[in-house]
Amino acid sequence: MTTLTIRLPEDKHERLKALAQARKISVNKLVDELATVALANHDAFLRYQGYARQGDPQRALALLEGLDRADQVSDEGEDTSARERRGSGLDN
């Protein structure tokens, strides 16, 4: 585990503390979760770029559609494993 010190405006720090409290988690856990989401989005973007370079725009669009569906499902409270199967195309 690594320690990371960041500088934030006071108001943003207060909002993050309030969000963490609302989720009943620590600010550390909240930042860890937000970092995970940011990295997953970046990984998806890199995969999309790879598909685009390979000249397979249909597969790239299908990947983005899967991400959109996963976002919609996560808003509805579906379990993570079902989202992962759908995003990977394993249930098509």
PDB file with one MODEL, atoms N, CA, C and O in Angstrom:
MODEL        1
ATOM      1  N   MET A   1       0.857  -1.171   0.000  1.00  0.00           N
ATOM      2  CA  MET A   1       0.000   0.000   0.000  1.00  0.00           C
ATOM      3  C   MET A   1       0.902   1.234   0.000  1.00  0.00           C
ATOM      4  O   MET A   1       1.943   1.250   0.658  1.00  0.00           O
ATOM      5  N   THR A   2       0.500   2.254  -0.735  1.00  0.00           N
ATOM      6  CA  THR A   2       1.266   3.486  -0.847  1.00  0.00           C
ATOM      7  C   THR A   2       0.473   4.644  -0.260  1.00  0.00           C
ATOM      8  O   THR A   2      -0.754   4.676  -0.342  1.00  0.00           O
ATOM      9  N   THR A   3       1.180   5.583   0.327  1.00  0.00           N
ATOM     10  CA  THR A   3       0.557   6.800   0.834  1.00  0.00           C
ATOM     11  C   THR A   3       0.670   7.880  -0.232  1.00  0.00           C
ATOM     12  O   THR A   3       1.732   8.072  -0.824  1.00  0.00           O
ATOM     13  N   LEU A   4      -0.424   8.576  -0.468  1.00  0.00           N
ATOM     14  CA  LEU A   4      -0.471   9.631  -1.470  1.00  0.00           C
ATOM     15  C   LEU A   4      -1.004  10.898  -0.814  1.00  0.00           C
ATOM     16  O   LEU A   4      -2.070  10.885  -0.198  1.00  0.00           O
ATOM     17  N   THR A   5      -0.269  11.975  -0.946  1.00  0.00           N
ATOM     18  CA  THR A   5      -0.713  13.262  -0.422  1.00  0.00           C
ATOM     19  C   THR A   5      -1.141  14.114  -1.596  1.00  0.00           C
ATOM     20  O   THR A   5      -0.391  14.276  -2.558  1.00  0.00           O
ATOM     21  N   ILE A   6      -2.350  14.662  -1.522  1.00  0.00           N
ATOM     22  CA  ILE A   6      -2.845  15.515  -2.605  1.00  0.00           C
ATOM     23  C   ILE A   6      -3.309  16.850  -2.040  1.00  0.00           C
ATOM     24  O   ILE A   6      -3.668  16.953  -0.867  1.00  0.00           O
ATOM     25  N   ARG A   7      -3.298  17.861  -2.884  1.00  0.00           N
ATOM     26  CA  ARG A   7      -3.788  19.176  -2.497  1.00  0.00           C
ATOM     27  C   ARG A   7      -5.143  19.384  -3.148  1.00  0.00           C
ATOM     28  O   ARG A   7      -5.301  19.222  -4.358  1.00  0.00           O
ATOM     29  N   LEU A   8      -6.117  19.746  -2.326  1.00  0.00           N
ATOM     30  CA  LEU A   8      -7.477  20.006  -2.798  1.00  0.00           C
ATOM     31  C   LEU A   8      -7.973  21.309  -2.184  1.00  0.00           C
ATOM     32  O   LEU A   8      -7.593  21.657  -1.066  1.00  0.00           O
ATOM     33  N   PRO A   9      -8.815  22.022  -2.908  1.00  0.00           N
ATOM     34  CA  PRO A   9      -9.471  23.166  -2.271  1.00  0.00           C
ATOM     35  C   PRO A   9     -10.291  22.657  -1.076  1.00  0.00           C
ATOM     36  O   PRO A   9     -10.830  21.551  -1.101  1.00  0.00           O
ATOM     37  N   GLU A  10     -10.369  23.477  -0.053  1.00  0.00           N
ATOM     38  CA  GLU A  10     -11.074  23.083   1.176  1.00  0.00           C
ATOM     39  C   GLU A  10     -12.518  22.669   0.897  1.00  0.00           C
ATOM     40  O   GLU A  10     -13.001  21.691   1.468  1.00  0.00           O
ATOM     41  N   ASP A  11     -13.211  23.405   0.021  1.00  0.00           N
ATOM     42  CA  ASP A  11     -14.612  23.084  -0.250  1.00  0.00           C
ATOM     43  C   ASP A  11     -14.754  21.712  -0.931  1.00  0.00           C
ATOM     44  O   ASP A  11     -15.710  20.982  -0.671  1.00  0.00           O
ATOM     45  N   LYS A  12     -13.813  21.377  -1.788  1.00  0.00           N
ATOM     46  CA  LYS A  12     -13.867  20.067  -2.438  1.00  0.00           C
ATOM     47  C   LYS A  12     -13.604  18.963  -1.412  1.00  0.00           C
ATOM     48  O   LYS A  12     -14.242  17.912  -1.452  1.00  0.00           O
ATOM     49  N   HIS A  13     -12.682  19.198  -0.510  1.00  0.00           N
ATOM     50  CA  HIS A  13     -12.397  18.219   0.548  1.00  0.00           C
ATOM     51  C   HIS A  13     -13.633  17.998   1.407  1.00  0.00           C
ATOM     52  O   HIS A  13     -13.969  16.861   1.741  1.00  0.00           O
ATOM     53  N   GLU A  14     -14.306  19.078   1.763  1.00  0.00           N
ATOM     54  CA  GLU A  14     -15.524  18.964   2.574  1.00  0.00           C
ATOM     55  C   GLU A  14     -16.607  18.178   1.840  1.00  0.00           C
ATOM     56  O   GLU A  14     -17.310  17.368   2.444  1.00  0.00           O
ATOM     57  N   ARG A  15     -16.738  18.420   0.539  1.00  0.00           N
ATOM     58  CA  ARG A  15     -17.739  17.691  -0.245  1.00  0.00           C
ATOM     59  C   ARG A  15     -17.396  16.207  -0.329  1.00  0.00           C
ATOM     60  O   ARG A  15     -18.283  15.357  -0.258  1.00  0.00           O
ATOM     61  N   LEU A  16     -16.100  15.894  -0.481  1.00  0.00           N
ATOM     62  CA  LEU A  16     -15.695  14.490  -0.496  1.00  0.00           C
ATOM     63  C   LEU A  16     -15.964  13.822   0.849  1.00  0.00           C
ATOM     64  O   LEU A  16     -16.407  12.674   0.895  1.00  0.00           O
ATOM     65  N   LYS A  17     -15.699  14.534   1.939  1.00  0.00           N
ATOM     66  CA  LYS A  17     -15.992  13.979   3.264  1.00  0.00           C
ATOM     67  C   LYS A  17     -17.483  13.713   3.410  1.00  0.00           C
ATOM     68  O   LYS A  17     -17.879  12.673   3.935  1.00  0.00           O
ATOM     69  N   ALA A  18     -18.314  14.647   2.948  1.00  0.00           N
ATOM     70  CA  ALA A  18     -19.766  14.465   3.034  1.00  0.00           C
ATOM     71  C   ALA A  18     -20.222  13.279   2.186  1.00  0.00           C
ATOM     72  O   ALA A  18     -21.083  12.507   2.606  1.00  0.00           O
ATOM     73  N   LEU A  19     -19.643  13.137   0.989  1.00  0.00           N
ATOM     74  CA  LEU A  19     -19.992  12.008   0.127  1.00  0.00           C
ATOM     75  C   LEU A  19     -19.590  10.691   0.776  1.00  0.00           C
ATOM     76  O   LEU A  19     -20.366   9.735   0.773  1.00  0.00           O
ATOM     77  N   ALA A  20     -18.395  10.634   1.326  1.00  0.00           N
ATOM     78  CA  ALA A  20     -17.933   9.418   1.997  1.00  0.00           C
ATOM     79  C   ALA A  20     -18.837   9.082   3.180  1.00  0.00           C
ATOM     80  O   ALA A  20     -19.187   7.922   3.394  1.00  0.00           O
ATOM     81  N   GLN A  21     -19.203  10.084   3.930  1.00  0.00           N
ATOM     82  CA  GLN A  21     -20.075   9.861   5.086  1.00  0.00           C
ATOM     83  C   GLN A  21     -21.437   9.341   4.629  1.00  0.00           C
ATOM     84  O   GLN A  21     -22.002   8.444   5.255  1.00  0.00           O
ATOM     85  N   ALA A  22     -21.964   9.901   3.540  1.00  0.00           N
ATOM     86  CA  ALA A  22     -23.254   9.448   3.019  1.00  0.00           C
ATOM     87  C   ALA A  22     -23.190   7.992   2.568  1.00  0.00           C
ATOM     88  O   ALA A  22     -24.172   7.257   2.676  1.00  0.00           O
ATOM     89  N   ARG A  23     -22.035   7.583   2.063  1.00  0.00           N
ATOM     90  CA  ARG A  23     -21.855   6.197   1.618  1.00  0.00           C
ATOM     91  C   ARG A  23     -21.404   5.285   2.752  1.00  0.00           C
ATOM     92  O   ARG A  23     -21.266   4.075   2.575  1.00  0.00           O
ATOM     93  N   LYS A  24     -21.176   5.883   3.916  1.00  0.00           N
ATOM     94  CA  LYS A  24     -20.727   5.137   5.101  1.00  0.00           C
ATOM     95  C   LYS A  24     -19.382   4.437   4.853  1.00  0.00           C
ATOM     96  O   LYS A  24     -19.183   3.278   5.218  1.00  0.00           O
ATOM     97  N   ILE A  25     -18.465   5.188   4.215  1.00  0.00           N
ATOM     98  CA  ILE A  25     -17.107   4.709   3.989  1.00  0.00           C
ATOM     99  C   ILE A  25     -16.148   5.843   4.337  1.00  0.00           C
ATOM    100  O   ILE A  25     -16.562   6.990   4.503  1.00  0.00           O
ATOM    101  N   SER A  26     -14.882   5.514   4.444  1.00  0.00           N
ATOM    102  CA  SER A  26     -13.881   6.539   4.734  1.00  0.00           C
ATOM    103  C   SER A  26     -13.576   7.336   3.459  1.00  0.00           C
ATOM    104  O   SER A  26     -13.859   6.885   2.349  1.00  0.00           O
ATOM    105  N   VAL A  27     -13.002   8.511   3.637  1.00  0.00           N
ATOM    106  CA  VAL A  27     -12.567   9.308   2.481  1.00  0.00           C
ATOM    107  C   VAL A  27     -11.503   8.528   1.712  1.00  0.00           C
ATOM    108  O   VAL A  27     -11.475   8.569   0.482  1.00  0.00           O
ATOM    109  N   ASN A  28     -10.637   7.824   2.419  1.00  0.00           N
ATOM    110  CA  ASN A  28      -9.620   7.013   1.766  1.00  0.00           C
ATOM    111  C   ASN A  28     -10.263   5.981   0.844  1.00  0.00           C
ATOM    112  O   ASN A  28      -9.852   5.837  -0.307  1.00  0.00           O
ATOM    113  N   LYS A  29     -11.270   5.263   1.344  1.00  0.00           N
ATOM    114  CA  LYS A  29     -11.965   4.249   0.537  1.00  0.00           C
ATOM    115  C   LYS A  29     -12.676   4.913  -0.641  1.00  0.00           C
ATOM    116  O   LYS A  29     -12.677   4.363  -1.743  1.00  0.00           O
ATOM    117  N   LEU A  30     -13.273   6.069  -0.433  1.00  0.00           N
ATOM    118  CA  LEU A  30     -13.952   6.788  -1.512  1.00  0.00           C
ATOM    119  C   LEU A  30     -12.972   7.138  -2.623  1.00  0.00           C
ATOM    120  O   LEU A  30     -13.257   6.904  -3.797  1.00  0.00           O
ATOM    121  N   VAL A  31     -11.821   7.693  -2.263  1.00  0.00           N
ATOM    122  CA  VAL A  31     -10.820   8.066  -3.267  1.00  0.00           C
ATOM    123  C   VAL A  31     -10.317   6.814  -3.980  1.00  0.00           C
ATOM    124  O   VAL A  31     -10.088   6.844  -5.189  1.00  0.00           O
ATOM    125  N   ASP A  32     -10.141   5.718  -3.250  1.00  0.00           N
ATOM    126  CA  ASP A  32      -9.721   4.462  -3.865  1.00  0.00           C
ATOM    127  C   ASP A  32     -10.763   4.006  -4.894  1.00  0.00           C
ATOM    128  O   ASP A  32     -10.399   3.594  -5.995  1.00  0.00           O
ATOM    129  N   GLU A  33     -12.044   4.075  -4.552  1.00  0.00           N
ATOM    130  CA  GLU A  33     -13.114   3.682  -5.471  1.00  0.00           C
ATOM    131  C   GLU A  33     -13.144   4.598  -6.695  1.00  0.00           C
ATOM    132  O   GLU A  33     -13.308   4.129  -7.821  1.00  0.00           O
ATOM    133  N   LEU A  34     -12.988   5.896  -6.474  1.00  0.00           N
ATOM    134  CA  LEU A  34     -12.993   6.844  -7.593  1.00  0.00           C
ATOM    135  C   LEU A  34     -11.800   6.599  -8.513  1.00  0.00           C
ATOM    136  O   LEU A  34     -11.924   6.707  -9.733  1.00  0.00           O
ATOM    137  N   ALA A  35     -10.651   6.271  -7.935  1.00  0.00           N
ATOM    138  CA  ALA A  35      -9.469   5.964  -8.743  1.00  0.00           C
ATOM    139  C   ALA A  35      -9.700   4.699  -9.564  1.00  0.00           C
ATOM    140  O   ALA A  35      -9.283   4.629 -10.720  1.00  0.00           O
ATOM    141  N   THR A  36     -10.351   3.713  -8.988  1.00  0.00           N
ATOM    142  CA  THR A  36     -10.661   2.474  -9.707  1.00  0.00           C
ATOM    143  C   THR A  36     -11.548   2.758 -10.909  1.00  0.00           C
ATOM    144  O   THR A  36     -11.318   2.224 -11.993  1.00  0.00           O
ATOM    145  N   VAL A  37     -12.561   3.599 -10.721  1.00  0.00           N
ATOM    146  CA  VAL A  37     -13.458   3.960 -11.829  1.00  0.00           C
ATOM    147  C   VAL A  37     -12.694   4.709 -12.911  1.00  0.00           C
ATOM    148  O   VAL A  37     -12.877   4.437 -14.098  1.00  0.00           O
ATOM    149  N   ALA A  38     -11.846   5.644 -12.519  1.00  0.00           N
ATOM    150  CA  ALA A  38     -11.073   6.412 -13.500  1.00  0.00           C
ATOM    151  C   ALA A  38     -10.154   5.496 -14.302  1.00  0.00           C
ATOM    152  O   ALA A  38     -10.034   5.648 -15.518  1.00  0.00           O
ATOM    153  N   LEU A  39      -9.508   4.552 -13.633  1.00  0.00           N
ATOM    154  CA  LEU A  39      -8.614   3.624 -14.340  1.00  0.00           C
ATOM    155  C   LEU A  39      -9.390   2.684 -15.259  1.00  0.00           C
ATOM    156  O   LEU A  39      -8.930   2.384 -16.361  1.00  0.00           O
ATOM    157  N   ALA A  40     -10.547   2.220 -14.825  1.00  0.00           N
ATOM    158  CA  ALA A  40     -11.374   1.356 -15.677  1.00  0.00           C
ATOM    159  C   ALA A  40     -11.824   2.106 -16.923  1.00  0.00           C
ATOM    160  O   ALA A  40     -11.827   1.547 -18.020  1.00  0.00           O
ATOM    161  N   ASN A  41     -12.206   3.373 -16.757  1.00  0.00           N
ATOM    162  CA  ASN A  41     -12.600   4.187 -17.916  1.00  0.00           C
ATOM    163  C   ASN A  41     -11.425   4.371 -18.866  1.00  0.00           C
ATOM    164  O   ASN A  41     -11.588   4.301 -20.084  1.00  0.00           O
ATOM    165  N   HIS A  42     -10.248   4.604 -18.311  1.00  0.00           N
ATOM    166  CA  HIS A  42      -9.063   4.773 -19.143  1.00  0.00           C
ATOM    167  C   HIS A  42      -8.739   3.479 -19.893  1.00  0.00           C
ATOM    168  O   HIS A  42      -8.427   3.512 -21.084  1.00  0.00           O
ATOM    169  N   ASP A  43      -8.812   2.346 -19.200  1.00  0.00           N
ATOM    170  CA  ASP A  43      -8.563   1.056 -19.841  1.00  0.00           C
ATOM    171  C   ASP A  43      -9.549   0.816 -20.982  1.00  0.00           C
ATOM    172  O   ASP A  43      -9.161   0.335 -22.047  1.00  0.00           O
ATOM    173  N   ALA A  44     -10.812   1.148 -20.767  1.00  0.00           N
ATOM    174  CA  ALA A  44     -11.825   0.982 -21.818  1.00  0.00           C
ATOM    175  C   ALA A  44     -11.510   1.870 -23.008  1.00  0.00           C
ATOM    176  O   ALA A  44     -11.652   1.447 -24.155  1.00  0.00           O
ATOM    177  N   PHE A  45     -11.084   3.093 -22.744  1.00  0.00           N
ATOM    178  CA  PHE A  45     -10.719   4.008 -23.824  1.00  0.00           C
ATOM    179  C   PHE A  45      -9.546   3.447 -24.625  1.00  0.00           C
ATOM    180  O   PHE A  45      -9.547   3.512 -25.854  1.00  0.00           O
ATOM    181  N   LEU A  46      -8.549   2.897 -23.936  1.00  0.00           N
ATOM    182  CA  LEU A  46      -7.409   2.304 -24.635  1.00  0.00           C
ATOM    183  C   LEU A  46      -7.828   1.108 -25.476  1.00  0.00           C
ATOM    184  O   LEU A  46      -7.337   0.929 -26.591  1.00  0.00           O
ATOM    185  N   ARG A  47      -8.745   0.277 -24.943  1.00  0.00           N
ATOM    186  CA  ARG A  47      -9.248  -0.851 -25.730  1.00  0.00           C
ATOM    187  C   ARG A  47      -9.981  -0.336 -26.967  1.00  0.00           C
ATOM    188  O   ARG A  47      -9.817  -0.872 -28.063  1.00  0.00           O
ATOM    189  N   TYR A  48     -10.788   0.702 -26.783  1.00  0.00           N
ATOM    190  CA  TYR A  48     -11.511   1.297 -27.909  1.00  0.00           C
ATOM    191  C   TYR A  48     -10.525   1.783 -28.971  1.00  0.00           C
ATOM    192  O   TYR A  48     -10.722   1.531 -30.160  1.00  0.00           O
ATOM    193  N   GLN A  49      -9.479   2.470 -28.556  1.00  0.00           N
ATOM    194  CA  GLN A  49      -8.477   2.945 -29.510  1.00  0.00           C
ATOM    195  C   GLN A  49      -7.824   1.773 -30.238  1.00  0.00           C
ATOM    196  O   GLN A  49      -7.578   1.850 -31.442  1.00  0.00           O
ATOM    197  N   GLY A  50      -7.545   0.697 -29.519  1.00  0.00           N
ATOM    198  CA  GLY A  50      -6.950  -0.484 -30.135  1.00  0.00           C
ATOM    199  C   GLY A  50      -7.855  -1.082 -31.195  1.00  0.00           C
ATOM    200  O   GLY A  50      -7.398  -1.424 -32.286  1.00  0.00           O
ATOM    201  N   TYR A  51      -9.144  -1.212 -30.878  1.00  0.00           N
ATOM    202  CA  TYR A  51     -10.088  -1.731 -31.868  1.00  0.00           C
ATOM    203  C   TYR A  51     -10.176  -0.799 -33.073  1.00  0.00           C
ATOM    204  O   TYR A  51     -10.248  -1.255 -34.214  1.00  0.00           O
ATOM    205  N   ALA A  52     -10.169   0.495 -32.816  1.00  0.00           N
ATOM    206  CA  ALA A  52     -10.247   1.457 -33.918  1.00  0.00           C
ATOM    207  C   ALA A  52      -9.027   1.333 -34.828  1.00  0.00           C
ATOM    208  O   ALA A  52      -9.159   1.400 -36.050  1.00  0.00           O
ATOM    209  N   ARG A  53      -7.850   1.156 -34.249  1.00  0.00           N
ATOM    210  CA  ARG A  53      -6.629   0.993 -35.045  1.00  0.00           C
ATOM    211  C   ARG A  53      -6.647  -0.292 -35.861  1.00  0.00           C
ATOM    212  O   ARG A  53      -6.070  -0.348 -36.947  1.00  0.00           O
ATOM    213  N   GLN A  54      -7.302  -1.316 -35.349  1.00  0.00           N
ATOM    214  CA  GLN A  54      -7.364  -2.589 -36.058  1.00  0.00           C
ATOM    215  C   GLN A  54      -8.373  -2.550 -37.200  1.00  0.00           C
ATOM    216  O   GLN A  54      -8.499  -3.516 -37.952  1.00  0.00           O
ATOM    217  N   GLY A  55      -9.082  -1.452 -37.330  1.00  0.00           N
ATOM    218  CA  GLY A  55     -10.045  -1.327 -38.410  1.00  0.00           C
ATOM    219  C   GLY A  55     -11.319  -2.091 -38.168  1.00  0.00           C
ATOM    220  O   GLY A  55     -11.970  -2.517 -39.122  1.00  0.00           O
ATOM    221  N   ASP A  56     -11.702  -2.281 -36.899  1.00  0.00           N
ATOM    222  CA  ASP A  56     -12.936  -2.988 -36.581  1.00  0.00           C
ATOM    223  C   ASP A  56     -13.872  -2.058 -35.813  1.00  0.00           C
ATOM    224  O   ASP A  56     -14.079  -2.241 -34.614  1.00  0.00           O
ATOM    225  N   PRO A  57     -14.438  -1.063 -36.495  1.00  0.00           N
ATOM    226  CA  PRO A  57     -15.288  -0.090 -35.797  1.00  0.00           C
ATOM    227  C   PRO A  57     -16.530  -0.714 -35.187  1.00  0.00           C
ATOM    228  O   PRO A  57     -17.020  -0.219 -34.172  1.00  0.00           O
ATOM    229  N   GLN A  58     -17.054  -1.781 -35.769  1.00  0.00           N
ATOM    230  CA  GLN A  58     -18.249  -2.419 -35.202  1.00  0.00           C
ATOM    231  C   GLN A  58     -17.952  -3.007 -33.816  1.00  0.00           C
ATOM    232  O   GLN A  58     -18.771  -2.888 -32.905  1.00  0.00           O
ATOM    233  N   ARG A  59     -16.794  -3.635 -33.656  1.00  0.00           N
ATOM    234  CA  ARG A  59     -16.429  -4.196 -32.350  1.00  0.00           C
ATOM    235  C   ARG A  59     -16.209  -3.087 -31.330  1.00  0.00           C
ATOM    236  O   ARG A  59     -16.599  -3.215 -30.169  1.00  0.00           O
ATOM    237  N   ALA A  60     -15.579  -1.990 -31.771  1.00  0.00           N
ATOM    238  CA  ALA A  60     -15.357  -0.860 -30.867  1.00  0.00           C
ATOM    239  C   ALA A  60     -16.690  -0.264 -30.419  1.00  0.00           C
ATOM    240  O   ALA A  60     -16.863   0.051 -29.241  1.00  0.00           O
ATOM    241  N   LEU A  61     -17.623  -0.110 -31.341  1.00  0.00           N
ATOM    242  CA  LEU A  61     -18.935   0.421 -30.978  1.00  0.00           C
ATOM    243  C   LEU A  61     -19.680  -0.538 -30.058  1.00  0.00           C
ATOM    244  O   LEU A  61     -20.381  -0.106 -29.143  1.00  0.00           O
ATOM    245  N   ALA A  62     -19.529  -1.838 -30.298  1.00  0.00           N
ATOM    246  CA  ALA A  62     -20.163  -2.827 -29.422  1.00  0.00           C
ATOM    247  C   ALA A  62     -19.597  -2.735 -28.008  1.00  0.00           C
ATOM    248  O   ALA A  62     -20.337  -2.881 -27.035  1.00  0.00           O
ATOM    249  N   LEU A  63     -18.290  -2.493 -27.888  1.00  0.00           N
ATOM    250  CA  LEU A  63     -17.672  -2.329 -26.575  1.00  0.00           C
ATOM    251  C   LEU A  63     -18.263  -1.120 -25.855  1.00  0.00           C
ATOM    252  O   LEU A  63     -18.598  -1.199 -24.673  1.00  0.00           O
ATOM    253  N   LEU A  64     -18.389  -0.011 -26.561  1.00  0.00           N
ATOM    254  CA  LEU A  64     -18.969   1.181 -25.949  1.00  0.00           C
ATOM    255  C   LEU A  64     -20.421   0.951 -25.558  1.00  0.00           C
ATOM    256  O   LEU A  64     -20.854   1.415 -24.502  1.00  0.00           O
ATOM    257  N   GLU A  65     -21.173   0.252 -26.380  1.00  0.00           N
ATOM    258  CA  GLU A  65     -22.563  -0.067 -26.052  1.00  0.00           C
ATOM    259  C   GLU A  65     -22.637  -0.911 -24.783  1.00  0.00           C
ATOM    260  O   GLU A  65     -23.501  -0.701 -23.931  1.00  0.00           O
ATOM    261  N   GLY A  66     -21.715  -1.868 -24.670  1.00  0.00           N
ATOM    262  CA  GLY A  66     -21.669  -2.690 -23.458  1.00  0.00           C
ATOM    263  C   GLY A  66     -21.391  -1.856 -22.220  1.00  0.00           C
ATOM    264  O   GLY A  66     -21.962  -2.105 -21.158  1.00  0.00           O
ATOM    265  N   LEU A  67     -20.514  -0.868 -22.351  1.00  0.00           N
ATOM    266  CA  LEU A  67     -20.234   0.019 -21.219  1.00  0.00           C
ATOM    267  C   LEU A  67     -21.452   0.844 -20.856  1.00  0.00           C
ATOM    268  O   LEU A  67     -21.748   1.033 -19.676  1.00  0.00           O
ATOM    269  N   ASP A  68     -22.163   1.337 -21.863  1.00  0.00           N
ATOM    270  CA  ASP A  68     -23.382   2.100 -21.595  1.00  0.00           C
ATOM    271  C   ASP A  68     -24.410   1.249 -20.868  1.00  0.00           C
ATOM    272  O   ASP A  68     -25.044   1.704 -19.916  1.00  0.00           O
ATOM    273  N   ARG A  69     -24.573   0.004 -21.323  1.00  0.00           N
ATOM    274  CA  ARG A  69     -25.526  -0.892 -20.664  1.00  0.00           C
ATOM    275  C   ARG A  69     -25.092  -1.172 -19.233  1.00  0.00           C
ATOM    276  O   ARG A  69     -25.927  -1.211 -18.329  1.00  0.00           O
ATOM    277  N   ALA A  70     -23.795  -1.366 -19.018  1.00  0.00           N
ATOM    278  CA  ALA A  70     -23.293  -1.632 -17.670  1.00  0.00           C
ATOM    279  C   ALA A  70     -23.557  -0.447 -16.754  1.00  0.00           C
ATOM    280  O   ALA A  70     -23.916  -0.628 -15.590  1.00  0.00           O
ATOM    281  N   ASP A  71     -23.380   0.771 -17.276  1.00  0.00           N
ATOM    282  CA  ASP A  71     -23.673   1.962 -16.476  1.00  0.00           C
ATOM    283  C   ASP A  71     -25.144   2.020 -16.118  1.00  0.00           C
ATOM    284  O   ASP A  71     -25.491   2.327 -14.977  1.00  0.00           O
ATOM    285  N   GLN A  72     -26.011   1.731 -17.069  1.00  0.00           N
ATOM    286  CA  GLN A  72     -27.449   1.760 -16.815  1.00  0.00           C
ATOM    287  C   GLN A  72     -27.837   0.708 -15.789  1.00  0.00           C
ATOM    288  O   GLN A  72     -28.648   0.962 -14.899  1.00  0.00           O
ATOM    289  N   VAL A  73     -27.252  -0.467 -15.921  1.00  0.00           N
ATOM    290  CA  VAL A  73     -27.557  -1.559 -14.991  1.00  0.00           C
ATOM    291  C   VAL A  73     -27.050  -1.230 -13.601  1.00  0.00           C
ATOM    292  O   VAL A  73     -27.730  -1.509 -12.614  1.00  0.00           O
ATOM    293  N   SER A  74     -25.847  -0.632 -13.506  1.00  0.00           N
ATOM    294  CA  SER A  74     -25.314  -0.315 -12.189  1.00  0.00           C
ATOM    295  C   SER A  74     -26.203   0.703 -11.491  1.00  0.00           C
ATOM    296  O   SER A  74     -26.330   0.683 -10.267  1.00  0.00           O
ATOM    297  N   ASP A  75     -26.813   1.584 -12.256  1.00  0.00           N
ATOM    298  CA  ASP A  75     -27.751   2.540 -11.676  1.00  0.00           C
ATOM    299  C   ASP A  75     -28.994   1.843 -11.158  1.00  0.00           C
ATOM    300  O   ASP A  75     -29.652   2.338 -10.243  1.00  0.00           O
ATOM    301  N   GLU A  76     -29.321   0.694 -11.742  1.00  0.00           N
ATOM    302  CA  GLU A  76     -30.505  -0.065 -11.327  1.00  0.00           C
ATOM    303  C   GLU A  76     -30.193  -1.056 -10.219  1.00  0.00           C
ATOM    304  O   GLU A  76     -31.103  -1.673  -9.666  1.00  0.00           O
ATOM    305  N   GLY A  77     -28.900  -1.218  -9.885  1.00  0.00           N
ATOM    306  CA  GLY A  77     -28.522  -2.062  -8.756  1.00  0.00           C
ATOM    307  C   GLY A  77     -28.253  -3.510  -9.095  1.00  0.00           C
ATOM    308  O   GLY A  77     -28.290  -4.347  -8.193  1.00  0.00           O
ATOM    309  N   GLU A  78     -27.986  -3.855 -10.342  1.00  0.00           N
ATOM    310  CA  GLU A  78     -27.683  -5.235 -10.706  1.00  0.00           C
ATOM    311  C   GLU A  78     -26.304  -5.614 -10.185  1.00  0.00           C
ATOM    312  O   GLU A  78     -25.443  -4.754 -10.005  1.00  0.00           O
ATOM    313  N   ASP A  79     -26.099  -6.905  -9.944  1.00  0.00           N
ATOM    314  CA  ASP A  79     -24.813  -7.333  -9.392  1.00  0.00           C
ATOM    315  C   ASP A  79     -23.681  -7.163 -10.406  1.00  0.00           C
ATOM    316  O   ASP A  79     -23.903  -7.150 -11.617  1.00  0.00           O
ATOM    317  N   THR A  80     -22.463  -7.034  -9.877  1.00  0.00           N
ATOM    318  CA  THR A  80     -21.276  -6.761 -10.673  1.00  0.00           C
ATOM    319  C   THR A  80     -20.985  -7.879 -11.667  1.00  0.00           C
ATOM    320  O   THR A  80     -20.607  -7.594 -12.804  1.00  0.00           O
ATOM    321  N   SER A  81     -21.148  -9.135 -11.280  1.00  0.00           N
ATOM    322  CA  SER A  81     -20.798 -10.234 -12.179  1.00  0.00           C
ATOM    323  C   SER A  81     -21.651 -10.220 -13.435  1.00  0.00           C
ATOM    324  O   SER A  81     -21.152 -10.545 -14.512  1.00  0.00           O
ATOM    325  N   ALA A  82     -22.908  -9.857 -13.330  1.00  0.00           N
ATOM    326  CA  ALA A  82     -23.754  -9.769 -14.518  1.00  0.00           C
ATOM    327  C   ALA A  82     -23.287  -8.647 -15.426  1.00  0.00           C
ATOM    328  O   ALA A  82     -23.312  -8.799 -16.647  1.00  0.00           O
ATOM    329  N   ARG A  83     -22.859  -7.516 -14.858  1.00  0.00           N
ATOM    330  CA  ARG A  83     -22.332  -6.408 -15.667  1.00  0.00           C
ATOM    331  C   ARG A  83     -21.074  -6.831 -16.395  1.00  0.00           C
ATOM    332  O   ARG A  83     -20.890  -6.507 -17.568  1.00  0.00           O
ATOM    333  N   GLU A  84     -20.193  -7.566 -15.694  1.00  0.00           N
ATOM    334  CA  GLU A  84     -18.936  -7.988 -16.315  1.00  0.00           C
ATOM    335  C   GLU A  84     -19.188  -8.951 -17.457  1.00  0.00           C
ATOM    336  O   GLU A  84     -18.538  -8.857 -18.497  1.00  0.00           O
ATOM    337  N   ARG A  85     -20.138  -9.893 -17.280  1.00  0.00           N
ATOM    338  CA  ARG A  85     -20.462 -10.816 -18.357  1.00  0.00           C
ATOM    339  C   ARG A  85     -20.990 -10.072 -19.570  1.00  0.00           C
ATOM    340  O   ARG A  85     -20.589 -10.353 -20.700  1.00  0.00           O
ATOM    341  N   ARG A  86     -21.886  -9.127 -19.340  1.00  0.00           N
ATOM    342  CA  ARG A  86     -22.490  -8.372 -20.440  1.00  0.00           C
ATOM    343  C   ARG A  86     -21.431  -7.538 -21.139  1.00  0.00           C
ATOM    344  O   ARG A  86     -21.386  -7.508 -22.368  1.00  0.00           O
ATOM    345  N   GLY A  87     -20.577  -6.858 -20.378  1.00  0.00           N
ATOM    346  CA  GLY A  87     -19.541  -6.011 -20.978  1.00  0.00           C
ATOM    347  C   GLY A  87     -18.529  -6.806 -21.774  1.00  0.00           C
ATOM    348  O   GLY A  87     -17.945  -6.290 -22.727  1.00  0.00           O
ATOM    349  N   SER A  88     -18.311  -8.070 -21.391  1.00  0.00           N
ATOM    350  CA  SER A  88     -17.328  -8.892 -22.102  1.00  0.00           C
ATOM    351  C   SER A  88     -17.935  -9.568 -23.321  1.00  0.00           C
ATOM    352  O   SER A  88     -17.208 -10.142 -24.132  1.00  0.00           O
ATOM    353  N   GLY A  89     -19.257  -9.510 -23.464  1.00  0.00           N
ATOM    354  CA  GLY A  89     -19.909 -10.150 -24.599  1.00  0.00           C
ATOM    355  C   GLY A  89     -20.151 -11.634 -24.382  1.00  0.00           C
ATOM    356  O   GLY A  89     -20.533 -12.335 -25.318  1.00  0.00           O
ATOM    357  N   LEU A  90     -19.934 -12.136 -23.147  1.00  0.00           N
ATOM    358  CA  LEU A  90     -20.078 -13.561 -22.890  1.00  0.00           C
ATOM    359  C   LEU A  90     -21.531 -14.018 -22.868  1.00  0.00           C
ATOM    360  O   LEU A  90     -21.797 -15.210 -23.024  1.00  0.00           O
ATOM    361  N   ASP A  91     -22.479 -13.101 -22.678  1.00  0.00           N
ATOM    362  CA  ASP A  91     -23.872 -13.518 -22.611  1.00  0.00           C
ATOM    363  C   ASP A  91     -24.626 -13.224 -23.894  1.00  0.00           C
ATOM    364  O   ASP A  91     -25.850 -13.356 -23.929  1.00  0.00           O
ATOM    365  N   ASN A  92     -23.926 -12.827 -24.953  1.00  0.00           N
ATOM    366  CA  ASN A  92     -24.588 -12.530 -26.242  1.00  0.00           C
ATOM    367  C   ASN A  92     -24.761 -13.773 -27.072  1.00  0.00           C
ATOM    368  O   ASN A  92     -25.296 -13.707 -28.178  1.00  0.00           O
TER     369      ASN A  92
ENDMDL
END
